[in-house]
Amino acid sequence: MDSLPPNFERDLSLALRREASTVVPGFSGRVVSAVQASRVRRKIIRWTSLATSLAACLVATLVVSRNRSEDFLIRQSQALVMSDDAANFNAIFGVADDLAILVPVVEEGSSAVDQMIKTDI
Amino acid sequence: MADSESLPDVEDQEDKRLMGLVAQGDDDALRLLVERHHTRVVAYLRSQVGSQTTAEELGMEVFIRLHRASVRWRPEAKLTTYLIHIAHNLVLNEWRRKSRKPTTALDSAPEPGDKSHESARRVGELDEAFQRAVAQLATEQRTAILLLVQQDLAYEDIAKIMKAPVSSVKTWIHRARTQLRELLKDYYETP
């Protein structure tokens, strides 16, 4: 194997290291800005997540309380309907009561009618 | 000798101190860390993806990921190794995203206003020739030689980053050197 030319290693090292010493202007500022932006983004995500959880809890509470109010409404409606039925029955039975006064008149035996039935025409 | 060994240690300790501050949400510490390491990271990415714009975008992603990992980061390895590890994973993702594994890193035309190309012209013909030659290497050889020479990583660290045995890394580096010598023979031939 041929040996490396003299200065080869030094030239290689200089060439590559010189490239590695090129400063990029404003690079550190850009990195810090990117990190700060990322930090703000993470904070927003965290708060958004918290807000979403709170909103979910609120919705759940509302749903539960609405069920209760619905139950209450149903009970009230049923009571109303039942009271309405009672009124209808009352009305019907009231009239029936009134009609009942007439019943004895109709059912009482009439001597004139009996006589007519017995009479053979 | 002792000074040259202690200097990286001091830098590594400073990196670890800054990472501790970054984990506590100190943006100035993050800025300092980026200023200390972005040149190496962006250079590595640029050598691999062949575009300064993409390299800078990926470089930003490297530091954003570093920031995200700062809380759970444990100072077991050197921060520079950790950064290059993230950068290398992003390079693999980028290649996957493009659905092709480039045979050369600089196979795309230079972008208009690409500062790295302008600077390459300035630093001289030999530097440019080396960069072009490195770009023509096979992917594994290029990655290994970049991590060794440009990023100054140990063979063991390169093996960890490339998820390969140390012996393979050594082979890739040997082949890379041989290939580079062949590609650059015109510059080293005696008249």
Boltz contact constraints between the chains, C-beta under 6 A:
constraints:
  - contact:
      token1: [A, 4]
      token2: [B, 181]
      max_distance: 6.0
  - contact:
      token1: [A, 5]
      token2: [B, 188]
      max_distance: 6.0
  - contact:
      token1: [A, 12]
      token2: [B, 130]
      max_distance: 6.0
  - contact:
      token1: [A, 12]
      token2: [B, 149]
      max_distance: 6.0
  - contact:
      token1: [A, 13]
      token2: [B, 149]
      max_distance: 6.0
  - contact:
      token1: [A, 15]
      token2: [B, 127]
      max_distance: 6.0
  - contact:
      token1: [A, 15]
      token2: [B, 130]
      max_distance: 6.0
  - contact:
      token1: [A, 16]
      token2: [B, 149]
      max_distance: 6.0
  - contact:
      token1: [A, 16]
      token2: [B, 150]
      max_distance: 6.0
  - contact:
      token1: [A, 18]
      token2: [B, 123]
      max_distance: 6.0
  - contact:
      token1: [A, 18]
      token2: [B, 127]
      max_distance: 6.0
  - contact:
      token1: [A, 19]
      token2: [B, 43]
      max_distance: 6.0
  - contact:
      token1: [A, 20]
      token2: [B, 39]
      max_distance: 6.0
  - contact:
      token1: [A, 20]
      token2: [B, 40]
      max_distance: 6.0
  - contact:
      token1: [A, 20]
      token2: [B, 43]
      max_distance: 6.0
  - contact:
      token1: [A, 20]
      token2: [B, 150]
      max_distance: 6.0
  - contact:
      token1: [A, 21]
      token2: [B, 39]
      max_distance: 6.0
  - contact:
      token1: [A, 22]
      token2: [B, 119]
      max_distance: 6.0
  - contact:
      token1: [A, 23]
      token2: [B, 39]
      max_distance: 6.0
  - contact:
      token1: [A, 24]
      token2: [B, 42]
      max_distance: 6.0
  - contact:
      token1: [A, 27]
      token2: [B, 38]
      max_distance: 6.0
  - contact:
      token1: [A, 28]
      token2: [B, 31]
      max_distance: 6.0
  - contact:
      token1: [A, 28]
      token2: [B, 34]
      max_distance: 6.0
  - contact:
      token1: [A, 28]
      token2: [B, 35]
      max_distance: 6.0
  - contact:
      token1: [A, 31]
      token2: [B, 34]
      max_distance: 6.0
  - contact:
      token1: [A, 31]
      token2: [B, 60]
      max_distance: 6.0
  - contact:
      token1: [A, 31]
      token2: [B, 63]
      max_distance: 6.0
  - contact:
      token1: [A, 32]
      token2: [B, 27]
      max_distance: 6.0
  - contact:
      token1: [A, 32]
      token2: [B, 30]
      max_distance: 6.0
  - contact:
      token1: [A, 32]
      token2: [B, 31]
      max_distance: 6.0
  - contact:
      token1: [A, 34]
      token2: [B, 60]
      max_distance: 6.0
  - contact:
      token1: [A, 34]
      token2: [B, 64]
      max_distance: 6.0
  - contact:
      token1: [A, 35]
      token2: [B, 64]
      max_distance: 6.0
  - contact:
      token1: [A, 35]
      token2: [B, 67]
      max_distance: 6.0
